[in-house]
């Protein structure tokens, strides 16, 4: 007769100093398997934070709409009143800004929430053992949720300006997947370094504000002036932004070079970021 | 912070860590600790605050990596260190059970099956759908504990949280811990409650400033632990008075200073006196260390004994019979006064030890008889 003891998990764990090795495909396989094992936790944390966010508030989920709507409103007014010279965009300007904002907020809110995810769960980290990537991924998952719920608002804006997007707009969510790799990679790096050196989080706010103006969100991509040209294109977010605009308005990629660059740099950042995070994560409990 | 950055950069560059040696400002929180734990065994971990118990538990849990040495664990380690981990105050108890369960590594299907058991154990049926911020601290702990216990880990690490919760809850906890042990779960229990540790553990490790001593006999371990809290000065012999102009007491004979419970303490006082003292008052008292905790005090009048000290060279013998103390380092005070306490003749305080008895805690030792019809 089988005793209950045989049900137990016989996996052997060994903890030693310097036990995490830097190289080899096995390292990556372990990392991926670990995350797959914890997928339920990621989902559960996302559900927890999203449901908790708007409890006990009247407007609830509508707050997610307001930020991009507000920026859009301000800049539409700025353009119409000729306060700043803004060129012509490939889409009607309100839609242009709104799509830009959706993509940008995915990036910036993803990074800021990652930066604070480890710190705010400080007590959890010190007491329970689980892969810390889970916290960052669930934080970014919440921003993905925000992105998705803004889509109906986008449709309303299209109707309002009387613009019908090309069918290729349906490919845009697919493009967002490599974008998410970029965000997760950067998010992991920022989260772990912020946990140790708190300046990183503070610097992030400033850098993101600057970056927003270095990306073609509020203005059409520059074709002339060399300096802004380069700033725009080194920023991989631009590649994704332009791809999003092109697929919405034009139907094909006008600047495939920028997009390919964005794809490659995203993948690279993701791999480097995740690897470094994994190497350091076991030291986090001591240093947070 | 600087050491943190150094260590991390070294980690990334795959160089051996410098943390294996002490750098200025660092100290070993846990050092040279080595032990085995088999399936179904319970290990008690005791020590003063700051001795490294929680650090050791965190290492067993995989939260902190050892800087030297290695830890080998078979099976899943579950910890009851943070009760209510991952609880969000705005969410209801029901939602939080799922969050907490997920954090502890339980799958949703498992949680669905065990949900009713968990709520039963915690005893909060009526409140399971109210936000956790409205729970009393007791309810909070009970719910967190209920989830953690049902996680059925192979190794259960408990860090001083059994102190909360009322007695009914505590007994439920011990029941279920006992059941887990039957099933082969090993338990590491950190507690300051010596009774809990004594009754529950098979072995005990005493940690003091990071260093460990293992005791196969739990009672010995508990006694060493109490010793750590005694001030060393307290255990000297105090010879406050050995006589006056008329009488002189010589070195008393004290046959033994270490006793098992229920033995008798005797002291023989030789003296030489120029006058006779009639009807002296003899105080005997037993104090705990640092003169706190008076176990016993009586003068000879309590026993209706009349004592005279005749003139010349004689001995005064005093015996305290059948002392029911155990696991205590005490001082026996003996004082002799002239009639009506007009003059102090002798006063000494003698440090004495009562050894511990296995399976008995507390300071008093009484005989218990059992009978079954």
Interface residues (C-beta under 8 A of the other chain):
Chain A: X3 X4 X5 X8 X9 X10 X11 X12 X13 X14 X15 X16 X17 X18 X19 X20 X21 X22 X23 X40 X41 X44 X45 X48 X49 X51 X52 X55 X56 X123 X124 X125 X126 X127 X128 X129 X130 X196 X197 X276 X279 X280 X282 X283 X285 X286 X287
Chain B: X1 X4 X5 X7 X8 X11 X12 X14 X16 X17 X19 X20 X39 X58 X59 X61 X62 X63 X64 X65 X66 X67 X68 X69 X70 X71 X72 X73 X74 X75 X76 X77 X79 X81 X82 X85 X86 X88 X90 X91 X95 X98 X99 X102 X103 X104 X105 X107 X108 X131 X154 X183 X184
